[in-house]
Amino acid sequence: MKMINRNSVCSATDRRGAILPMFAIFIPIILALGAFAINVAWMSLVDSEMQIASDTSARAAGTEFTRTQNLDSARNRAKQAIQQNKVGGRTLALTDADIVFGESTLVTASSTGIAPFVPKTVTQGTLGTGPGQVWVNSIQINASQNFGFGEMPMPIPLLSAPSGFTPGATATSTQFDRDIVLVLDRSGSMNEYSTDVAAWSPAGPGEAYYGSRWRELTAAVAVFNDFLALTPQNEKVSLATFSTTSSEDAVLTYNTGVIESRLNDITTNFLGGYTAIGDGIASGINLVTDPSRARMFAKKTMIVMSDGIQNTGTDPVAQATTAYQTYGITVNVVTFSNDANQVEGAAIAAAGGGQYHHASSGAALIDVFEELARTLPTMLTR
């Protein structure tokens, strides 16, 4: 008969008896750490939702204020907008104290950018730019919300912020008026079709050809002006053009019809010539910094359009650098047609701190100018 080893049975029983208490100790610890990780992830999500809601509120309030110049209208719009995005499953509410009006100024040094928000005490009666009045161009939203201990996904004392969780977020929307200068190419190749190679020099003077790059450009500028009329800001626009030399064709004005009239004059008597992009930028600097017409608090923007390659005059990259670093002018560049030097265009935009776009056709050029008009006005500066 087979004998059972009593010592082996006792040893197995002893091991089981030692492991069970370990499970009893560590399983709650593992569950607690898992709950802690879940709660931390939830708090991070709530923080992100709080920032999104604050950004939405600030942008909506800033747009409303620019459109109406009314403090109460802006406050009401901020309160409405923040309710469009729930935070932790809640709909947030703002008080008047959470909505602060102030000023964010532009600094011409490119390394500085936008100065910090400065809150101001202002009423509808004191709002303005004259003597004794208070000028504001920014709205700051300071949102916060308390979530109790029991609202967390897995509330565990000591590991789940037992006193509650209070996320907060700040967002600032700044509306800058714009002083804009269009710097446009009227060289000989602009009297050719956008799909053609500039292998010959059109005769002139004379009326620009129908379907030419120049006429496609004037159509794009008309669309640009139409969209500016729809923005809440009051933009002033000026015009410089260039071929072998540059000219200052229209000073800063609220009336974009002046710009289109001057372009029509060039269309009627198109002269052509070489491509002095740098000289055109220099003329643009003069126009948009004219002390008798440029506005102190307006953001200065230049849009340079060329279909060709710099082949006479001053260095355009150097001129764009001067515009940006010395005068605080953002230089955006649009190249047009497959003849254009896209590498040069991108370098000019980079030196001028602006956007670069390329359009290979007249339809694409209209799209680019429409996009530029849409994206000029609003800045979230938090």
GUTIDO-961805 format. One record per residue: residue in one letter; x, y, z negated of N, C-alpha, C in turn. Coordinates in steps of 0.02 Angstrom, whole numbers, always signed. Layout:
<recs>
   code     n_c1     n_c2     n_c3    ca_c1    ca_c2    ca_c3     c_c1     c_c2     c_c3
      a        X        Y        Z        X        Y        Z        X        Y        Z
...
</recs>
This chain:
<recs>
   code     n_c1     n_c2     n_c3    ca_c1    ca_c2    ca_c3     c_c1     c_c2     c_c3
      m      +42      -60       +0       +0       +0       +0      +44      +62       +0
      k      +24     +112      +44      +64     +173      +52      +53     +219       -7
      m     +109     +244      -34     +105     +288      -93     +108     +362      -71
      i      +67     +405     -103      +66     +477      -88     +114     +512     -135
      n     +156     +555     -106     +205     +593     -146     +169     +650     -181
      r     +162     +643     -246     +126     +693     -286     +162     +760     -284
      n     +228     +761     -280     +266     +825     -279     +250     +865     -216
      s     +242     +830     -157     +226     +865      -95     +159     +898      -98
      v     +109     +866     -126      +43     +894     -133      +44     +955     -177
      c      +81     +953     -229      +86    +1011     -274     +120    +1070     -242
      s     +172    +1055     -200     +209    +1109     -167     +164    +1147     -118
      a     +124    +1110      -78      +79    +1143      -30      +27    +1184      -66
      t       +1    +1159     -120      -49    +1196     -158      -20    +1259     -187
      d      +43    +1256     -209      +76    +1315     -237      +85    +1369     -184
      r     +104    +1349     -121     +115    +1398      -69      +49    +1433      -52
      r       -5    +1393      -46      -70    +1424      -32      -90    +1473      -87
      g      -75    +1455     -146      -92    +1500     -202      -52    +1563     -202
      a      +10    +1563     -173      +51    +1623     -171      +32    +1668     -112
      i      +11    +1640      -54       -5    +1679       +5      -71    +1716       -2
      l     -120    +1685      -33     -185    +1717      -39     -182    +1784      -75
      p     -146    +1791     -130     -140    +1857     -162     -106    +1908     -117
      m      -57    +1886      -77      -24    +1933      -30      -74    +1959      +21
      f     -117    +1914      +48     -169    +1937      +94     -216    +1986      +60
      a     -233    +1971       +0     -279    +2015      -36     -249    +2084      -47
      i     -183    +2089      -51     -150    +2153      -62     -141    +2191       +4
      f     -115    +2158      +57      -94    +2192     +118     -150    +2205     +167
      i     -202    +2164     +169     -257    +2177     +216     -290    +2244     +203
      p     -306    +2263     +142     -333    +2330     +131     -286    +2386     +151
      i     -220    +2375     +141     -171    +2426     +161     -171    +2434     +237
      i     -173    +2378     +273     -174    +2381     +346     -237    +2415     +371
      l     -293    +2399     +341     -356    +2431     +360     -355    +2505     +346
      a     -326    +2524     +289     -323    +2595     +271     -279    +2633     +320
      l     -221    +2603     +339     -177    +2637     +387     -211    +2643     +456
      g     -249    +2591     +476     -286    +2595     +538     -337    +2651     +537
      a     -373    +2655     +479     -422    +2709     +472     -389    +2777     +474
      f     -330    +2783     +444     -293    +2846     +444     -275    +2866     +516
      a     -251    +2817     +555     -232    +2831     +625     -293    +2853     +665
      i     -350    +2821     +654     -411    +2840     +690     -432    +2911     +672
      n     -427    +2928     +608     -447    +2995     +587     -400    +3049     +613
      v     -335    +3034     +616     -287    +3081     +644     -302    +3093     +718
      a     -317    +3039     +755     -334    +3047     +826     -397    +3088     +834
      w     -446    +3077     +791     -509    +3115     +794     -495    +3190     +780
      m     -453    +3204     +730     -437    +3274     +715     -401    +3308     +772
      s     -357    +3271     +806     -322    +3298     +865     -372    +3314     +921
      l     -420    +3270     +931     -471    +3281     +982     -513    +3343     +965
      v     -532    +3350     +902     -571    +3407     +880     -532    +3472     +890
      d     -467    +3471     +876     -424    +3530     +888     -426    +3550     +961
      s     -420    +3501    +1006     -421    +3515    +1078     -488    +3543    +1099
      e     -542    +3514    +1073     -609    +3539    +1090     -619    +3610    +1065
      m     -591    +3625    +1006     -597    +3692     +978     -561    +3743    +1023
      q     -503    +3725    +1049     -466    +3771    +1093     -503    +3783    +1159
      i     -530    +3729    +1187     -568    +3736    +1250     -628    +3781    +1240
      a     -665    +3772    +1185     -723    +3813    +1172     -703    +3886    +1163
      s     -648    +3898    +1128     -625    +3967    +1117     -602    +3999    +1182
      d     -567    +3962    +1225     -545    +3989    +1289     -605    +4008    +1332
      t     -655    +3964    +1334     -716    +3978    +1374     -750    +4041    +1349
      s     -755    +4048    +1283     -788    +4106    +1254     -750    +4170    +1269
      a     -684    +4168    +1263     -643    +4228    +1274     -647    +4250    +1347
      r     -643    +4203    +1393     -646    +4220    +1464     -714    +4250    +1482
      a     -767    +4220    +1456     -835    +4245    +1471     -845    +4315    +1443
      a     -821    +4326    +1381     -828    +4391    +1350     -788    +4444    +1387
      g     -727    +4426    +1409     -686    +4473    +1445     -717    +4494    +1511
      t     -744    +4446    +1547     -777    +4462    +1611     -838    +4507    +1600
      e     -877    +4491    +1549     -936    +4531    +1534     -917    +4603    +1514
      f     -865    +4609    +1475     -844    +4676    +1452     -818    +4718    +1511
      t     -780    +4687    +1555     -755    +4723    +1613     -812    +4746    +1658
      r     -863    +4704    +1665     -919    +4720    +1708     -963    +4775    +1678
      t     -976    +4772    +1612    -1024    +4818    +1581     -993    +4874    +1539
      q     -930    +4863    +1516     -898    +4910    +1470     -941    +4920    +1407
      n     -976    +4867    +1386    -1019    +4870    +1328     -997    +4818    +1276
      l     -982    +4841    +1216     -956    +4797    +1164    -1007    +4744    +1143
      d    -1069    +4765    +1133    -1120    +4717    +1112    -1133    +4664    +1165
      s    -1134    +4684    +1228    -1144    +4635    +1282    -1088    +4584    +1283
      a    -1027    +4606    +1272     -970    +4560    +1270     -975    +4512    +1211
      r     -995    +4539    +1153    -1003    +4496    +1094    -1056    +4442    +1106
      n    -1112    +4463    +1133    -1166    +4416    +1146    -1145    +4362    +1195
      r    -1107    +4382    +1245    -1084    +4333    +1296    -1035    +4284    +1264
      a     -993    +4308    +1219     -946    +4264    +1184     -983    +4212    +1143
      k    -1036    +4234    +1108    -1075    +4189    +1066    -1112    +4137    +1108
      q    -1136    +4158    +1166    -1170    +4111    +1210    -1122    +4059    +1239
      a    -1064    +4084    +1260    -1017    +4040    +1296     -987    +3987    +1250
      i     -975    +4003    +1187     -943    +3954    +1143     -989    +3895    +1129
      q    -1054    +3905    +1139    -1102    +3851    +1127    -1105    +3802    +1185
      q    -1071    +3818    +1239    -1072    +3774    +1298    -1027    +3712    +1289
      n     -982    +3714    +1241     -936    +3658    +1229     -941    +3637    +1156
      k     -964    +3576    +1144     -969    +3552    +1075     -901    +3534    +1047
      v     -894    +3541     +982     -832    +3526     +947     -848    +3476     +892
      g     -819    +3417     +897     -834    +3365     +848     -907    +3348     +846
      g     -942    +3355     +903    -1013    +3342     +906    -1056    +3399     +883
      r    -1026    +3455     +863    -1064    +3512     +838    -1066    +3568     +890
      t    -1118    +3608     +887    -1122    +3670     +925    -1097    +3727     +881
      l    -1046    +3762     +903    -1015    +3814     +862    -1054    +3880     +866
      a    -1044    +3921     +815    -1074    +3988     +813    -1020    +4038     +794
      l    -1020    +4095     +826     -973    +4149     +810    -1010    +4206     +774
      t     -974    +4239     +729    -1000    +4301     +700     -964    +4359     +734
      d     -989    +4420     +722     -957    +4479     +751     -885    +4485     +727
      a     -872    +4463     +666     -804    +4467     +639     -755    +4421     +675
      d     -781    +4369     +708     -738    +4322     +745     -718    +4349     +813
      i     -749    +4404     +834     -738    +4432     +901     -703    +4499     +892
      v     -640    +4503     +912     -598    +4562     +898     -578    +4595     +964
      f     -587    +4660     +968     -567    +4698    +1027     -498    +4729    +1014
      g     -458    +4734    +1066     -392    +4762    +1058     -358    +4774    +1124
      e     -292    +4773    +1123     -253    +4791    +1182     -195    +4742    +1192
      s     -186    +4720    +1253     -127    +4683    +1273      -98    +4719    +1333
      t      -38    +4745    +1327       -8    +4784    +1381      +41    +4742    +1421
      l      +53    +4765    +1481     +104    +4734    +1523     +170    +4769    +1514
      v     +223    +4730    +1510     +291    +4756    +1503     +327    +4742    +1568
      t     +360    +4792    +1595     +389    +4784    +1662     +446    +4734    +1664
      a     +481    +4724    +1609     +536    +4675    +1609     +507    +4605    +1618
      s     +532    +4569    +1667     +503    +4504    +1683     +511    +4454    +1627
      s     +563    +4462    +1585     +574    +4415    +1531     +525    +4426    +1474
      t     +491    +4482    +1473     +446    +4498    +1418     +374    +4481    +1434
      g     +351    +4501    +1493     +284    +4484    +1514     +231    +4525    +1479
      i     +186    +4492    +1444     +129    +4525    +1412     +143    +4533    +1338
      a     +134    +4593    +1313     +145    +4607    +1242      +92    +4573    +1200
      p     +107    +4559    +1136      +57    +4527    +1092       -6    +4569    +1085
      f      -60    +4535    +1070     -125    +4568    +1060     -122    +4613     +999
      v     -147    +4675    +1007     -150    +4723     +952     -224    +4739     +939
      p     -251    +4719     +882     -322    +4733     +868     -334    +4807     +857
      k     -393    +4831     +877     -410    +4901     +869     -481    +4908     +840
      t     -491    +4960     +801     -557    +4976     +776     -592    +5021     +827
      v     -646    +4996     +856     -679    +5033     +910     -755    +5025     +904
      t     -790    +5076     +921     -863    +5074     +928     -881    +5094     +999
      q     -944    +5085    +1016     -965    +5103    +1083     -955    +5178    +1094
      g     -964    +5217    +1042     -957    +5289    +1047     -885    +5312    +1054
      t     -838    +5274    +1028     -767    +5295    +1032     -731    +5261    +1089
      l     -763    +5214    +1124     -731    +5177    +1178     -717    +5224    +1236
      g     -655    +5223    +1262     -638    +5264    +1319     -563    +5275    +1325
      t     -543    +5317    +1370     -472    +5330    +1382     -453    +5403    +1369
      g     -501    +5445    +1351     -488    +5516    +1341     -461    +5531    +1271
      p     -449    +5595    +1258     -425    +5616    +1192     -473    +5596    +1137
      g     -447    +5566    +1083     -488    +5545    +1027     -527    +5480    +1039
      q     -519    +5450    +1097     -554    +5388    +1112     -507    +5329    +1105
      v     -537    +5269    +1102     -498    +5208    +1092     -504    +5165    +1155
      w     -446    +5148    +1183     -444    +5108    +1244     -430    +5036    +1227
      v     -470    +4990    +1252     -458    +4919    +1241     -464    +4882    +1308
      n     -427    +4828    +1314     -431    +4788    +1375     -429    +4713    +1360
      s     -431    +4695    +1295     -427    +4625    +1276     -480    +4608    +1224
      i     -502    +4546    +1226     -548    +4520    +1176     -518    +4455    +1149
      q     -513    +4452    +1083     -485    +4392    +1050     -541    +4356    +1013
      i     -545    +4291    +1023     -593    +4248     +989     -556    +4208     +936
      n     -578    +4212     +874     -549    +4174     +819     -602    +4126     +793
      a     -601    +4065     +816     -652    +4016     +799     -626    +3966     +748
      s     -670    +3945     +702     -652    +3894     +654     -716    +3858     +632
      q     -709    +3798     +605     -767    +3759     +584     -744    +3708     +532
      n     -782    +3701     +478     -765    +3652     +426     -803    +3587     +437
      f     -767    +3532     +437     -797    +3466     +441     -786    +3431     +374
      g     -840    +3408     +344     -835    +3376     +279     -803    +3307     +282
      f     -783    +3283     +223     -751    +3217     +217     -793    +3162     +249
      g     -858    +3164     +238     -902    +3111     +262     -912    +3111     +337
      e     -891    +3165     +373     -902    +3169     +445     -846    +3135     +485
      m     -793    +3115     +451     -738    +3082     +486     -758    +3012     +507
      p     -728    +2985     +559     -748    +2919     +584     -741    +2865     +530
      m     -686    +2865     +492     -674    +2815     +440     -648    +2849     +377
      p     -691    +2880     +338     -669    +2918     +279     -642    +2872     +224
      i     -580    +2881     +206     -549    +2844     +151     -514    +2895     +106
      p     -531    +2898      +43     -500    +2947       -2     -424    +2943       +1
      l     -394    +3001       -4     -320    +3010       -4     -288    +3002      +65
      l     -320    +2964     +108     -291    +2953     +175     -332    +2989     +229
      s     -385    +3023     +212     -429    +3053     +262     -448    +3124     +245
      a     -402    +3164     +221     -416    +3233     +204     -480    +3239     +164
      p     -481    +3210     +103     -543    +3207      +64     -575    +3274      +50
      s     -536    +3328      +55     -565    +3394      +43     -597    +3423     +106
      g     -593    +3387     +162     -623    +3410     +225     -570    +3432     +274
      f     -592    +3446     +335     -548    +3465     +390     -575    +3529     +422
      t     -533    +3581     +428     -556    +3645     +455     -511    +3664     +515
      p     -529    +3643     +575     -490    +3663     +634     -505    +3735     +653
      g     -456    +3767     +684     -465    +3835     +708     -427    +3846     +773
      a     -448    +3895     +811     -415    +3910     +875     -424    +3984     +890
      t     -374    +4012     +924     -375    +4082     +945     -365    +4085    +1021
      a     -405    +4126    +1054     -399    +4136    +1126     -408    +4210    +1141
      t     -368    +4236    +1187     -371    +4306    +1205     -378    +4313    +1280
      s     -428    +4350    +1302     -438    +4364    +1372     -423    +4437    +1385
      t     -379    +4449    +1434     -359    +4518    +1451     -377    +4533    +1523
      q     -409    +4589    +1533     -429    +4610    +1599     -386    +4669    +1621
      f     -346    +4658    +1672     -303    +4711    +1698     -333    +4737    +1764
      d     -342    +4802    +1768     -357    +4831    +1833     -296    +4823    +1877
      r     -307    +4823    +1943     -253    +4811    +1989     -243    +4870    +2037
      d     -180    +4890    +2044     -160    +4934    +2099     -124    +4889    +2149
      i     -152    +4884    +2209     -129    +4835    +2258     -101    +4871    +2319
      v      -46    +4845    +2345      -21    +4870    +2409      -15    +4810    +2457
      l      -45    +4818    +2515      -38    +4769    +2569      +21    +4790    +2613
      v      +68    +4745    +2623     +127    +4758    +2665     +123    +4709    +2724
      l     +105    +4735    +2782      +85    +4692    +2838     +131    +4701    +2899
      d     +143    +4645    +2931     +187    +4641    +2989     +150    +4663    +3053
      r     +178    +4714    +3088     +150    +4735    +3153     +204    +4730    +3207
      s     +250    +4680    +3200     +303    +4670    +3249     +273    +4641    +3313
      g     +314    +4638    +3366     +290    +4618    +3432     +257    +4550    +3433
      s     +283    +4502    +3393     +255    +4434    +3394     +184    +4432    +3366
      m     +164    +4483    +3329      +96    +4484    +3302      +44    +4495    +3356
      n      +67    +4511    +3417      +20    +4519    +3473      +15    +4456    +3514
      e      +36    +4400    +3486      +29    +4335    +3518      -20    +4293    +3479
      y      -39    +4236    +3508      -85    +4191    +3474      -48    +4153    +3418
      s      -86    +4136    +3365      -54    +4103    +3308      -26    +4035    +3326
      t      -53    +4004    +3379      -30    +3937    +3399      +28    +3940    +3449
      d      +46    +4001    +3473      +99    +4007    +3522     +167    +4018    +3489
      v     +219    +4000    +3526     +287    +4016    +3505     +304    +4085    +3531
      a     +335    +4126    +3489     +351    +4195    +3508     +412    +4195    +3553
      a     +402    +4177    +3616     +458    +4172    +3663     +464    +4233    +3707
      w     +416    +4280    +3701     +420    +4340    +3743     +394    +4399    +3703
      s     +410    +4458    +3726     +390    +4518    +3691     +332    +4551    +3727
      p     +272    +4555    +3698     +215    +4584    +3732     +227    +4657    +3750
      a     +200    +4678    +3806     +209    +4747    +3828     +169    +4793    +3782
      g     +191    +4853    +3775     +157    +4904    +3735     +183    +4972    +3755
      p     +153    +5026    +3731      +96    +5022    +3686      +31    +5004    +3723
      g      -17    +4982    +3684      -82    +4964    +3712     -124    +4931    +3659
      e     -185    +4913    +3675     -229    +4882    +3626     -207    +4810    +3613
      a     -207    +4791    +3549     -187    +4723    +3532     -233    +4673    +3565
      y     -205    +4617    +3588     -244    +4568    +3625     -297    +4535    +3580
      y     -355    +4519    +3610     -405    +4482    +3573     -379    +4411    +3560
      g     -390    +4387    +3499     -365    +4321    +3480     -293    +4322    +3457
      s     -261    +4382    +3456     -191    +4386    +3435     -185    +4379    +3359
      r     -124    +4366    +3337     -112    +4361    +3265     -132    +4425    +3229
      w     -121    +4482    +3260     -138    +4545    +3228     -213    +4550    +3216
      r     -252    +4531    +3265     -325    +4534    +3256     -348    +4482    +3204
      e     -316    +4425    +3201     -333    +4376    +3149     -315    +4403    +3080
      l     -261    +4441    +3077     -241    +4471    +3013     -292    +4524    +2991
      t     -314    +4566    +3037     -363    +4617    +3018     -428    +4586    +2994
      a     -447    +4529    +3022     -507    +4493    +3000     -497    +4467    +2929
      a     -437    +4442    +2914     -422    +4416    +2847     -423    +4472    +2795
      v     -396    +4530    +2813     -396    +4587    +2767     -467    +4610    +2753
      a     -510    +4609    +2803     -580    +4628    +2793     -613    +4582    +2742
      v     -600    +4517    +2747     -626    +4469    +2698     -598    +4484    +2628
      f     -534    +4498    +2625     -501    +4515    +2562     -536    +4575    +2530
      n     -548    +4627    +2568     -581    +4688    +2542     -652    +4673    +2519
      d     -687    +4631    +2556     -756    +4614    +2537     -758    +4578    +2470
      f     -710    +4534    +2458     -709    +4498    +2394     -687    +4544    +2337
      l     -643    +4591    +2350     -625    +4639    +2298     -686    +4678    +2275
      a     -731    +4693    +2321     -791    +4730    +2304     -836    +4692    +2256
      l     -828    +4626    +2253     -870    +4585    +2210     -840    +4574    +2141
      t     -776    +4590    +2130     -744    +4579    +2065     -765    +4633    +2016
      p     -764    +4618    +1950     -784    +4668    +1901     -733    +4724    +1892
      q     -670    +4714    +1913     -620    +4766    +1907     -627    +4819    +1961
      n     -597    +4876    +1947     -594    +4930    +1997     -524    +4930    +2028
      e     -517    +4896    +2084     -451    +4894    +2116     -440    +4954    +2160
      k     -378    +4978    +2160     -357    +5027    +2210     -311    +4991    +2258
      v     -317    +5007    +2322     -278    +4972    +2374     -242    +5024    +2417
      s     -181    +5007    +2436     -142    +5049    +2483     -114    +5005    +2538
      l      -86    +5035    +2589      -64    +4998    +2648       +3    +5023    +2673
      a      +49    +4976    +2683     +112    +4988    +2718     +118    +4937    +2774
      t     +145    +4957    +2831     +156    +4909    +2885     +229    +4916    +2909
      f     +252    +4865    +2945     +321    +4866    +2967     +329    +4830    +3034
      s     +375    +4855    +3073     +402    +4821    +3132     +476    +4835    +3131
      t     +502    +4875    +3180     +572    +4894    +3177     +585    +4939    +3117
      t     +537    +4981    +3102     +539    +5023    +3042     +473    +5013    +3004
      s     +471    +5038    +2944     +409    +5032    +2904     +375    +5100    +2899
      s     +311    +5098    +2880     +274    +5160    +2871     +225    +5153    +2813
      e     +212    +5208    +2778     +164    +5210    +2724      +98    +5235    +2754
      d      +53    +5190    +2768       -5    +5204    +2809      -66    +5230    +2770
      a      -73    +5209    +2708     -131    +5231    +2668     -112    +5229    +2594
      v     -123    +5285    +2560     -107    +5289    +2488     -160    +5251    +2448
      l     -146    +5239    +2384     -192    +5203    +2340     -261    +5236    +2340
      t     -312    +5195    +2353     -380    +5221    +2356     -429    +5167    +2334
      y     -486    +5190    +2307     -540    +5143    +2291     -580    +5125    +2354
      n     -572    +5165    +2407     -611    +5156    +2468     -572    +5112    +2517
      t     -588    +5048    +2518     -551    +5003    +2562     -567    +5015    +2636
      g     -620    +5054    +2649     -634    +5073    +2718     -577    +5112    +2750
      v     -540    +5149    +2708     -482    +5186    +2733     -430    +5138    +2760
      i     -420    +5082    +2724     -370    +5032    +2746     -390    +5003    +2814
      e     -453    +4984    +2819     -476    +4953    +2881     -475    +5003    +2939
      s     -488    +5066    +2925     -485    +5117    +2978     -414    +5124    +3005
      r     -366    +5123    +2959     -296    +5129    +2982     -274    +5068    +3021
      l     -297    +5009    +3001     -281    +4948    +3038     -312    +4950    +3108
      n     -372    +4978    +3113     -403    +4985    +3179     -363    +5032    +3224
      d     -334    +5085    +3194     -291    +5131    +3233     -232    +5093    +3262
      i     -201    +5050    +3221     -143    +5011    +3245     -166    +4963    +3300
      t     -224    +4933    +3292     -251    +4887    +3342     -259    +4922    +3409
      t     -283    +4983    +3408     -295    +5021    +3469     -230    +5040    +3504
      n     -178    +5053    +3465     -115    +5075    +3493      -58    +5033    +3465
      f      -57    +4969    +3484       -9    +4922    +3456      +58    +4930    +3491
      l     +111    +4942    +3451     +177    +4958    +3479     +226    +4900    +3478
      g     +220    +4854    +3429     +268    +4799    +3425     +335    +4821    +3398
      g     +385    +4779    +3406     +452    +4794    +3381     +482    +4735    +3344
      y     +537    +4748    +3308     +571    +4696    +3269     +535    +4685    +3203
      t     +569    +4649    +3156     +537    +4628    +3093     +578    +4650    +3033
      a     +561    +4707    +3004     +598    +4734    +2946     +558    +4723    +2882
      i     +556    +4660    +2859     +516    +4643    +2800     +540    +4682    +2739
      g     +605    +4686    +2729     +632    +4721    +2671     +612    +4794    +2669
      d     +614    +4827    +2727     +593    +4898    +2730     +519    +4905    +2714
      g     +479    +4856    +2737     +407    +4857    +2720     +396    +4852    +2645
      i     +434    +4808    +2611     +428    +4802    +2538     +447    +4868    +2504
      a     +500    +4901    +2529     +521    +4965    +2501     +466    +5017    +2507
      s     +432    +5019    +2564     +376    +5066    +2572     +319    +5048    +2525
      g     +308    +4983    +2516     +256    +4961    +2470     +270    +4983    +2399
      i     +333    +4979    +2379     +352    +5002    +2311     +334    +5076    +2303
      n     +351    +5116    +2353     +336    +5188    +2349     +262    +5201    +2340
      l     +220    +5164    +2377     +148    +5176    +2374     +118    +5156    +2307
      v     +137    +5097    +2282     +104    +5071    +2222     +131    +5101    +2158
      t     +187    +5138    +2163     +214    +5173    +2104     +205    +5248    +2108
      d     +169    +5272    +2158     +157    +5344    +2167     +127    +5373    +2103
      p     +163    +5416    +2067     +139    +5440    +2002      +74    +5480    +2006
      s      +59    +5507    +2064       -2    +5546    +2071      -64    +5502    +2082
      r      -53    +5438    +2097     -110    +5394    +2113     -110    +5328    +2075
      a      -51    +5303    +2057      -49    +5240    +2020      -76    +5250    +1949
      r     -110    +5199    +1923     -140    +5204    +1856      -93    +5172    +1804
      m      -88    +5206    +1747      -41    +5185    +1695      -53    +5113    +1673
      f     -117    +5094    +1664     -133    +5029    +1635     -151    +4976    +1688
      a     -141    +4992    +1751     -158    +4944    +1803      -99    +4899    +1819
      k     -113    +4835    +1831      -62    +4788    +1852      -46    +4800    +1925
      k      +18    +4805    +1941      +39    +4819    +2010      +51    +4754    +2048
      t      +20    +4749    +2106      +23    +4688    +2146      +38    +4706    +2218
      m      +84    +4668    +2249     +100    +4677    +2319      +86    +4612    +2356
      i      +56    +4618    +2415      +45    +4560    +2458      +81    +4573    +2524
      v     +132    +4533    +2538     +173    +4540    +2598     +152    +4485    +2648
      m     +136    +4504    +2709     +118    +4456    +2761     +162    +4465    +2822
      s     +194    +4410    +2844     +235    +4413    +2904     +229    +4348    +2943
      d     +235    +4354    +3010     +232    +4295    +3052     +302    +4277    +3078
      g     +352    +4312    +3055     +417    +4303    +3087     +475    +4293    +3040
      i     +531    +4317    +3062     +595    +4310    +3026     +626    +4379    +3020
      q     +649    +4396    +2961     +683    +4459    +2950     +741    +4465    +3000
      n     +740    +4517    +3042     +795    +4524    +3090     +820    +4596    +3096
      t     +798    +4639    +3051     +826    +4707    +3048     +807    +4738    +2981
      g     +844    +4790    +2960     +827    +4824    +2899     +857    +4792    +2837
      t     +833    +4812    +2778     +861    +4791    +2714     +839    +4720    +2695
      d     +877    +4691    +2649     +866    +4622    +2626     +799    +4617    +2589
      p     +751    +4577    +2613     +686    +4573    +2580     +688    +4540    +2511
      v     +733    +4492    +2501     +739    +4461    +2435     +763    +4512    +2383
      a     +812    +4552    +2402     +837    +4604    +2357     +782    +4655    +2342
      q     +744    +4673    +2392     +690    +4722    +2381     +635    +4693    +2336
      a     +619    +4629    +2345     +569    +4597    +2302     +594    +4593    +2230
      t     +658    +4579    +2221     +688    +4577    +2154     +682    +4645    +2120
      t     +696    +4699    +2158     +690    +4766    +2131     +617    +4781    +2112
      a     +572    +4763    +2157     +500    +4775    +2143     +479    +4743    +2078
      y     +500    +4681    +2067     +477    +4643    +2009     +514    +4664    +1945
      q     +579    +4665    +1949     +618    +4676    +1888     +622    +4749    +1867
      t     +621    +4795    +1914     +626    +4866    +1898     +558    +4898    +1888
      y     +510    +4880    +1930     +445    +4915    +1929     +387    +4872    +1904
      g     +400    +4809    +1889     +346    +4766    +1864     +294    +4749    +1916
      i     +312    +4750    +1980     +266    +4735    +2034     +271    +4660    +2051
      t     +215    +4626    +2049     +213    +4556    +2069     +208    +4552    +2145
      v     +255    +4518    +2176     +258    +4514    +2249     +234    +4445    +2272
      n     +174    +4444    +2303     +147    +4383    +2333     +164    +4384    +2408
      v     +178    +4326    +2435     +199    +4323    +2506     +156    +4273    +2544
      v     +135    +4294    +2604      +98    +4250    +2649     +136    +4247    +2716
      t     +155    +4187    +2737     +184    +4180    +2803     +129    +4152    +2849
      f     +133    +4172    +2913      +78    +4158    +2960     +107    +4132    +3025
      s      +81    +4077    +3048     +100    +4043    +3111     +162    +4000    +3100
      n     +172    +3955    +3146     +229    +3910    +3141     +295    +3944    +3158
      d     +292    +4005    +3184     +354    +4042    +3197     +386    +4069    +3132
      a     +346    +4077    +3080     +369    +4110    +3019     +423    +4069    +2984
      n     +468    +4105    +2952     +520    +4074    +2912     +492    +4060    +2842
      q     +468    +3999    +2831     +435    +3983    +2768     +484    +3981    +2710
      v     +545    +3961    +2723     +595    +3959    +2670     +609    +4030    +2645
      e     +616    +4077    +2691     +627    +4147    +2673     +566    +4175    +2636
      g     +506    +4159    +2660     +446    +4183    +2627     +441    +4160    +2555
      a     +456    +4095    +2544     +454    +4068    +2476     +506    +4101    +2431
      a     +565    +4115    +2459     +619    +4148    +2420     +599    +4219    +2401
      i     +566    +4255    +2446     +543    +4323    +2429     +492    +4321    +2373
      a     +444    +4274    +2377     +394    +4268    +2324     +425    +4250    +2258
      a     +473    +4204    +2259     +506    +4184    +2196     +543    +4243    +2165
      a     +577    +4283    +2206     +613    +4341    +2180     +565    +4393    +2153
      g     +504    +4396    +2182     +455    +4445    +2160     +407    +4419    +2107
      g     +418    +4359    +2081     +376    +4333    +2028     +305    +4318    +2049
      g     +294    +4307    +2114     +226    +4298    +2139     +212    +4231    +2170
      q     +155    +4225    +2202     +134    +4164    +2235     +158    +4164    +2308
      y     +168    +4104    +2334     +185    +4098    +2405     +132    +4055    +2439
      h     +109    +4078    +2498      +60    +4041    +2538      +83    +4040    +2610
      h      +65    +3987    +2645      +77    +3985    +2718      +12    +3969    +2753
      a       -1    +4004    +2808      -60    +3992    +2849      -37    +3980    +2921
      s      -57    +3924    +2949      -37    +3908    +3017      -88    +3932    +3069
      s     -147    +3953    +3046     -199    +3975    +3093     -236    +4035    +3064
      g     -276    +4067    +3107     -315    +4124    +3083     -365    +4104    +3030
      a     -397    +4046    +3037     -444    +4023    +2986     -410    +4011    +2920
      a     -350    +3981    +2923     -312    +3969    +2861     -291    +4035    +2829
      l     -275    +4085    +2870     -255    +4150    +2844     -313    +4183    +2806
      i     -373    +4177    +2832     -432    +4204    +2797     -440    +4169    +2729
      d     -430    +4103    +2729     -436    +4066    +2666     -385    +4090    +2615
      v     -324    +4103    +2637     -272    +4127    +2592     -290    +4195    +2562
      f     -311    +4241    +2604     -328    +4308    +2580     -389    +4306    +2534
      e     -436    +4261    +2549     -493    +4253    +2504     -471    +4227    +2436
      e     -426    +4178    +2436     -401    +4151    +2373     -364    +4204    +2333
      l     -323    +4245    +2366     -288    +4298    +2332     -337    +4347    +2300
      a     -389    +4365    +2336     -438    +4411    +2308     -474    +4381    +2248
      r     -487    +4316    +2249     -522    +4283    +2195     -480    +4278    +2132
      t     -414    +4268    +2141     -372    +4253    +2083     -336    +4313    +2054
      l     -344    +4371    +2083     -309    +4430    +2056     -335    +4454    +1988
      p     -401    +4453    +1974     -425    +4492    +1917     -414    +4465    +1847
      t     -422    +4400    +1834     -430    +4375    +1766     -367    +4341    +1740
      m     -351    +4355    +1676     -294    +4322    +1644     -313    +4302    +1573
      l     -302    +4238    +1556     -309    +4216    +1488     -240    +4220    +1456
      t     -232    +4263    +1406     -165    +4281    +1383     -150    +4256    +1312
      r     -187    +4206    +1289     -176    +4182    +1221     -106    +4152    +1215
</recs>
